[in-house]
């Protein structure tokens, strides 16, 4: 069982389903066909069956899921496009208000690239990076505050639904922004999306996806990265889906250091197994991370100490993109007084879910999936982190001017708390943005 975040589970499934010849980019979409509608109805029926049988709360939080199914079945029957049909399936599940229960539609054969990264900073949305050579690089800049996207405001509450819609349910041929730059100027910006057609998946390894596209073999680049500043080790860990040996290697570099900054900003979570293993470097006795609560009894999630205990100061960085296992790690650090948590309030997406993969159709097999929460995870203080997140011990976020200048005052503060020293400008250069080759959506 893995505590998946939406981003993590979807990215894994998309890597497995690149061969599905079912969807075209926005510019080439037509009205839904009768066959596509039939497939969507078949998919919807299986999604409902899975949720009713597997969801951790047999009362579904008081939501009448049968009634919702009837409503969205009628909506699906009238959906004008395949993307709208997928939205109806997603809307059926959205009634549960559960971050780990969601529909994963059939993957497109077209990769789409908007050319920017955005993130909630506090309660406001900002552009955090733009890809060189794209429309975004000409029209947007890091530090631009997003006042509107496709005519809608962007708030912390609706941000997950917004990104799920434009990245997973129905990729857009273009995006219209209203932005406020650090100097106070408001601009209207419309970006064109870059589409690239994939060929086929050639293999998948743990935490490393390999593809063949346009005659080239490409490798996933979101790798663990380590830097050392004096006696402080700075470790940027992008997820919890790598191997124990990867964690051993990074922690091996902490030998002789008096402080360690673990940067979990943007980390969407991953495997409970790796969460427990990583905690084993910082605990001197067995600790309870969380107790599962569901239809069936589950043993508590516990972490045991193991060889290589780190004796120095631990500082953990989180932000609005830190979800699931990364939130469990940060909260355990707080509850067991293992170190200091710095940054922004985390995502509040912490449940234990199971991913179910299915196929639809007879002649053309269409893979799709659904993630269903099997257990809530109750922390030792009696609370769940779902929709709450982790509030850092030191609440600190970059300003628009910091983002525009490439400064990272949050990392600089974390290094200082760990016993080291680095300027915000130097901290901003430690881990430059890595843009994946044109193969997966950004």
Residue pairs with C-beta under 8 A, 6 or more apart in sequence:
1 272
1 352
1 353
1 354
1 374
1 375
2 269
2 270
2 271
2 272
2 352
2 353
2 354
2 355
3 100
3 269
3 270
3 272
3 275
3 324
3 325
3 328
3 350
3 351
3 352
3 353
3 377
4 100
4 269
4 270
4 324
4 353
4 355
4 371
5 99
5 100
5 268
5 269
5 323
5 324
5 347
5 349
6 99
6 100
6 102
6 160
6 164
6 268
6 349
6 371
7 268
7 323
8 239
8 241
8 268
8 269
8 270
8 323
8 324
9 100
9 102
9 104
9 353
9 355
9 369
9 371
10 104
10 167
10 168
11 440
12 241
12 355
13 104
13 107
13 355
13 357
13 369
14 104
14 107
14 440
14 441
15 201
15 204
15 209
15 211
15 440
16 201
16 204
16 357
16 367
17 106
17 107
17 367
17 368
18 107
18 109
18 198
18 200
18 201
18 211
19 109
19 200
19 201
20 106
20 107
20 108
20 109
20 366
20 367
21 109
21 364
22 36
22 39
22 82
22 106
22 107
22 108
22 109
22 364
22 366
23 82
23 105
23 106
23 107
23 108
23 109
23 110
24 108
24 109
24 110
25 108
25 110
25 112
25 171
25 173
25 193
25 195
26 170
26 171
26 172
26 173
26 174
26 193
27 173
27 195
29 81
29 82
29 83
31 80
31 81
32 40
32 79
32 80
32 81
32 82
32 84
32 85
36 82
36 85
37 76
37 77
37 79
37 85
39 360
39 361
39 366
40 76
40 79
40 82
40 85
40 86
40 89
41 73
41 76
41 77
42 360
42 361
43 89
43 358
43 360
43 366
43 368
44 69
44 72
44 73
44 76
44 88
44 89
44 92
46 358
46 360
46 370
47 89
47 92
47 93
47 103
47 370
48 65
48 69
48 92
50 356
50 370
50 372
51 65
51 93
51 96
51 101
51 370
51 372
52 65
54 354
54 356
54 372
54 374
55 96
55 101
55 372
55 373
56 293
56 294
56 295
56 351
56 373
56 374
56 375
56 376
57 294
57 295
57 376
58 295
60 96
61 96
61 97
63 95
63 96
65 92
65 95
65 96
68 92
68 95
69 92
72 88
72 89
72 91
72 92
75 88
75 91
76 85
76 88
76 89
79 85
79 87
79 88
81 170
83 169
83 170
84 170
86 103
86 105
86 169
86 170
87 165
87 169
87 170
89 103
89 105
90 102
90 103
90 164
90 169
93 101
93 102
93 103
93 370
94 161
97 387
98 351
98 373
98 386
99 160
99 323
99 347
99 348
99 349
99 350
99 351
99 386
99 387
100 324
100 349
100 351
100 352
100 353
100 371
100 372
100 373
101 351
101 353
101 370
101 371
101 372
101 373
102 164
102 370
102 371
103 368
103 369
103 370
104 168
104 355
104 368
104 369
104 370
104 371
105 168
105 169
105 368
106 360
106 366
106 367
106 368
107 367
108 171
109 197
109 198
110 171
110 195
110 196
110 197
110 198
111 195
111 196
111 197
111 198
111 213
111 438
111 439
111 440
111 441
112 171
112 193
112 194
112 195
112 196
112 441
113 131
113 134
113 193
113 194
113 195
113 196
113 438
113 441
113 442
114 136
114 166
114 175
114 191
114 193
114 441
114 442
115 130
115 131
115 134
115 135
115 136
115 137
115 191
115 194
115 442
116 127
116 129
116 130
116 131
116 134
116 136
116 140
116 191
116 442
117 127
117 128
117 129
117 130
117 433
117 442
118 125
118 126
118 127
118 128
118 146
119 125
119 126
119 128
119 266
119 319
119 320
119 321
120 126
120 156
120 159
120 320
120 321
120 344
121 319
121 320
121 344
121 397
121 398
121 403
122 156
122 344
122 345
122 397
123 155
123 156
124 145
125 145
125 146
125 149
125 154
125 155
125 159
126 142
126 143
126 144
126 145
126 146
126 400
126 403
127 140
127 141
127 142
127 143
127 144
127 146
127 179
127 403
128 142
128 403
129 142
129 433
130 136
130 137
130 140
130 141
130 142
131 137
131 435
131 442
132 435
134 194
135 191
135 192
136 191
139 189
139 190
139 191
140 177
140 179
140 189
140 191
141 181
141 404
142 403
142 404
142 406
143 181
143 182
143 400
143 401
143 402
143 403
143 404
143 405
144 177
144 179
144 180
144 181
144 182
144 187
144 400
145 179
145 180
145 181
145 400
146 154
146 177
146 178
146 179
147 153
147 154
147 178
147 179
147 180
147 186
148 154
148 176
148 177
148 178
149 162
149 175
149 176
149 177
149 178
150 166
150 172
150 175
150 176
151 176
152 158
152 162
154 162
156 320
159 320
160 347
160 349
166 172
166 175
167 441
171 193
171 441
172 193
173 192
173 193
174 190
174 191
174 192
174 193
175 190
175 191
175 193
176 188
176 189
176 190
176 191
177 187
177 188
177 189
177 190
177 191
178 186
178 187
178 188
178 189
179 186
179 187
179 189
180 186
180 187
181 187
181 400
181 404
182 399
182 400
182 401
182 403
182 404
194 438
196 213
196 214
196 438
196 439
198 211
198 213
198 439
199 212
199 213
199 214
200 211
200 212
201 211
201 212
202 210
202 211
202 212
202 217
203 210
204 210
206 241
206 242
206 243
207 220
207 239
207 241
207 242
207 243
207 246
208 219
208 220
209 219
209 220
209 440
210 217
210 218
210 219
210 220
211 217
211 218
211 439
213 437
213 438
213 439
216 437
218 436
218 437
218 439
220 436
221 434
221 436
221 437
222 238
222 239
222 434
222 436
223 238
223 434
224 235
224 236
224 237
224 238
224 242
224 246
224 250
225 235
225 236
225 431
226 233
226 234
226 235
226 236
226 250
226 253
227 233
227 234
227 430
227 431
228 234
228 253
228 257
229 415
229 420
229 421
229 422
230 420
230 421
231 256
231 257
231 258
231 259
231 419
231 420
232 257
232 258
232 259
232 260
232 261
232 415
232 418
232 419
232 420
233 253
233 254
233 257
233 259
233 260
233 261
234 260
234 261
234 263
234 411
234 415
234 430
235 250
235 254
235 260
235 261
235 262
235 263
236 263
236 431
237 250
237 262
237 263
237 264
237 267
238 266
238 267
239 267
239 268
239 269
239 270
240 267
240 269
240 270
240 271
240 274
240 275
240 278
240 325
240 326
241 270
241 271
241 274
242 274
244 274
244 277
247 274
247 277
247 278
247 281
248 308
251 281
251 308
251 310
252 308
254 260
254 310
254 312
257 312
258 312
258 313
258 418
258 419
259 312
259 313
259 314
259 315
259 415
259 417
259 418
259 419
259 420
260 310
260 312
260 313
260 314
260 315
260 418
261 315
261 316
261 317
261 411
261 414
261 415
261 418
262 314
262 315
262 316
262 317
262 329
263 317
263 411
263 414
263 431
264 316
264 317
264 318
264 322
264 326
264 329
264 330
265 317
265 318
265 319
265 321
265 322
265 343
265 410
266 319
266 321
266 322
267 321
267 322
267 323
267 325
267 326
268 321
268 323
268 324
268 326
269 323
269 324
269 325
269 326
269 327
269 349
270 324
270 325
271 325
272 301
272 325
272 352
274 325
275 289
275 301
275 303
275 325
275 328
275 329
276 289
276 301
276 302
276 303
276 304
277 303
277 306
278 329
279 287
279 289
279 303
279 329
279 332
280 303
280 304
280 305
280 306
281 306
281 308
281 309
281 310
282 309
282 310
282 314
282 333
282 338
282 339
283 303
283 304
283 305
283 309
283 336
283 338
284 305
284 309
285 305
286 302
286 303
286 304
286 305
287 302
287 303
287 332
287 336
288 300
288 301
288 302
288 380
289 300
289 301
289 302
289 303
289 328
289 332
289 379
290 300
290 301
290 328
290 377
290 378
290 379
290 380
291 298
291 300
291 301
291 377
291 378
291 380
292 298
292 299
292 300
292 301
292 352
292 374
292 375
292 376
292 377
292 378
293 375
293 376
293 377
293 378
294 352
294 374
294 375
294 376
295 374
298 375
301 328
301 377
303 332
312 418
312 419
313 339
313 340
313 417
313 418
313 419
314 333
314 338
314 339
314 340
314 418
315 339
315 340
315 341
315 342
315 414
315 415
315 417
315 418
316 329
316 330
316 333
316 339
316 340
316 341
316 342
317 341
317 342
317 343
317 410
317 411
317 414
318 326
318 327
318 330
318 341
318 342
318 343
318 344
318 345
318 346
318 390
318 392
319 343
319 344
319 346
319 397
319 410
320 344
320 345
320 346
320 347
321 347
322 330
322 343
322 346
322 347
322 390
323 346
323 347
323 348
323 349
323 350
324 347
324 349
324 350
324 351
326 346
327 346
327 347
327 348
327 349
327 350
327 385
327 389
327 390
328 350
328 377
328 379
328 385
330 341
330 346
330 390
330 392
331 379
331 385
331 390
332 338
333 339
333 340
333 341
334 341
334 390
334 393
335 379
335 380
335 381
340 393
340 394
340 417
341 390
341 392
341 393
341 394
342 392
342 393
342 394
342 396
342 410
342 413
342 414
342 417
343 392
343 394
343 395
343 396
343 397
343 410
343 414
344 392
344 395
344 396
344 397
345 389
345 390
345 391
345 392
345 395
346 385
346 389
346 390
347 389
348 385
348 386
348 387
348 388
348 389
349 386
350 377
350 384
350 385
350 386
351 373
351 375
351 376
351 377
351 386
352 373
352 374
352 375
352 376
352 377
353 371
353 372
353 373
353 374
354 371
354 372
354 374
355 369
355 370
355 371
356 369
356 370
356 371
356 372
357 367
357 368
357 369
358 367
358 368
358 369
358 370
359 365
359 366
359 367
359 368
360 366
360 368
376 384
376 386
377 384
377 385
377 386
378 384
379 385
394 413
394 417
396 409
396 410
396 413
397 410
398 407
398 408
398 409
398 410
402 408
402 409
402 424
402 428
405 425
405 428
406 425
406 428
406 429
407 424
407 425
407 427
407 428
408 424
408 427
408 428
408 430
409 424
409 427
411 422
411 424
411 427
411 428
411 430
412 422
412 423
412 424
412 426
412 427
415 421
415 422
415 427
416 422
422 430
435 442
436 442
